Amino acid sequence: MTDVRSLLTIAAPYRMTLAFCTVLMLCESAAALLVPWAGGLVTAAVLQPAGAAPAGVGALLAGILGLFALQALLKFGNTWFLGSASDRIVADLKTRLYDHLQALPLSFYHQRRLGDTLALLTSDVYVLGGYLSGTVVALVPLIFTAGGAVLLMLRIRPQLALAAVILIPLFYLLMKLLDRRLRPLSAQLQEEQASAIAIAQENLGMLPAIKTFTREQQESTRFREQIDRILRLTAGQRGIYAALEPAAQFIAAAAIVLVLALASAELADGKLTPAQLVSFLLYAGLLTRPVAGLADVYGQTQHAWGAMVRLRQAMQESPEPGRHIGVSLPAVKGEIEFRGLGFGYAGRPAVLQGLDLQVAAGETLAIVGQNGAGKSTLAHLLLRLYEPAAGRILIDGIDIATVSLHSLRRQIGVVPQHVLLFNATVRDNIAYGRPEPVQADIEAAARAARAHDFIAQLPQGYNTLIGDRGVRLSGGQQQRLALARALLKDPPILILDEATAMFDPQGEAEFLLACRDTLKGRTVLLITHRPASLAVADRIVRMEQGRIVQG
């Protein structure tokens, strides 16, 4: 029931369009149900006694042609509106899903492969969009057509109608037998497809390492083996789908053959007229279409249910608090206090244990220590990318757990150890630090980060595209852009996490010289291993095993 409610929630904004399409399909089904009746009238008119002129045959044939034309027109309108509805469902569902995924804490992504998440946006939303706009909407008209055909057959000859529908229980038994195989197969297939996306995404991101270690053949083989697993599962699913509809049609056809055998005797006894027989057989033939369609609905439902489960699981993950949830943090001076801080990543030993640290407003504090000591974790907790398991963090005496994320993060600038740049121009990447900055501000930030000179030498200067993650720039150039972006934000608190790790010695010396003016008046957490960077620090503390041991 939970998945049904989730599906209805997705469909709710489009209920009017989907209802309109359902009405169009019902009209099409009604036109289809009139054709056998008109066929019987034509038969009665043609099979008049010898010498009698057929009456109104032309008008009846014209009427049948008109019914076919009406069906075609209704089919066109239905396809147009359903296609439009499907596109909007997919577009809106993608946007909703993306917004939710973007709002989830980083811990969500540390516990699963990125490819599994991408599969939701690239595969599952299309499955659900097609299911809602195609399969679900078609269900009511299919039932209407089947029910209408059965009722009209009962009206013509009840005994024959009962013989025609007596095989429907066999159809139900067929569905139950196939369900045992189709449901787990559909779920497994979706998981394997997500794994293929994950492998491709990871390997393309790791391409320099793959080439360096000459692992192209092994990775190609690994990806091919994954695709082969998908092919085998797809073949199994295709076999079931291929058997499902023909089996349903065969059951319906067997019912028609049974009807023909019984009808022959009734026709000979005069209990059934030729016109009634024609109409009855046409209705029986019409019945095979919704029966086969219902079989297809069953298969598509199993396929969509797996996508619905994965989507619901993702949407049920708790997001970060809304950007304006909590009190607004006023403009800060920059005093920071870590009080009794404890934290551990999921499935790992505690990183921080009862850590206490005070940073004065305007102070540049260098934090040193071995890898894994918890230095970068302090920065993540200060930004509330993670929440501490124990203790509090205060800025100017205000507990940051009580303030809105937006008001907190807009006052903190970060230059991370692993630079994150967009596949955009140099200008766009620097301008990301402030809404709608002017060119003069962008260049000023670039000069402060010692980036302007190399930018001026690029082919298009500030308009140069830098590629995915800034791949067209050197490591030092990437870090200078990240620093310029953070400086453009002009935050009172600045975190430099190994910000000079990719600088050459001369570039580092220039940067440190500029920093004396650039960092003045800000509270700076300088996380570093490089002795030269310590020259700009007012104070140095050392961390070991999640505690401050010196400073």
Secondary structure, DSSP 8 states (H G I E B T S, - for coil): -HHHHHHHHHHGGGHHHHHHHHHHHHHHHHHHHHHHHHHHHHHHHHT--TT----SHHHHHHHHHHHHHHHHHHHHHHHHHHHHHHHHHHHHHHHHHHHHHHHS-HHHHHTS-HHHHHHIIIIIHHHHHHIIIIIIHHHHHHHHHHHHHHHHHHHH-HHHHHHHHTTHHHHHHHHHHHHHHHHHHHHHHHHHHHHHHHHHHHHHHTHHHHHHTT-HHHHHHHHHHHHHHHHHHHHHHHHHHHHHHHHHHHHHHHHHHHHHHHHHHHHHTTSS-HHHHHHHHHHHHHHHHHHHHHHHHHHHHHHHHHHHHHHHHHHTS-----TT-SB--------EEEEEEEEE-TTS-EEEEEEEEEE-TT-EEEEEE-TTSSHHHHHHHHTTSS--SEEEEEETTEEGGGB-HHHHHTTEEEE-SS----SSBHHHHHHTTSSS--HHHHHHHHHHTT-HHHHHTSTTGGG-B--GGGTTS-HHHHHHHHHHHHHHH--SEEEEESTTTT--HHHHHHHHHHHHHHSTTSEEEEE-S-GGGGGG-SEEEEEETTEEEE-
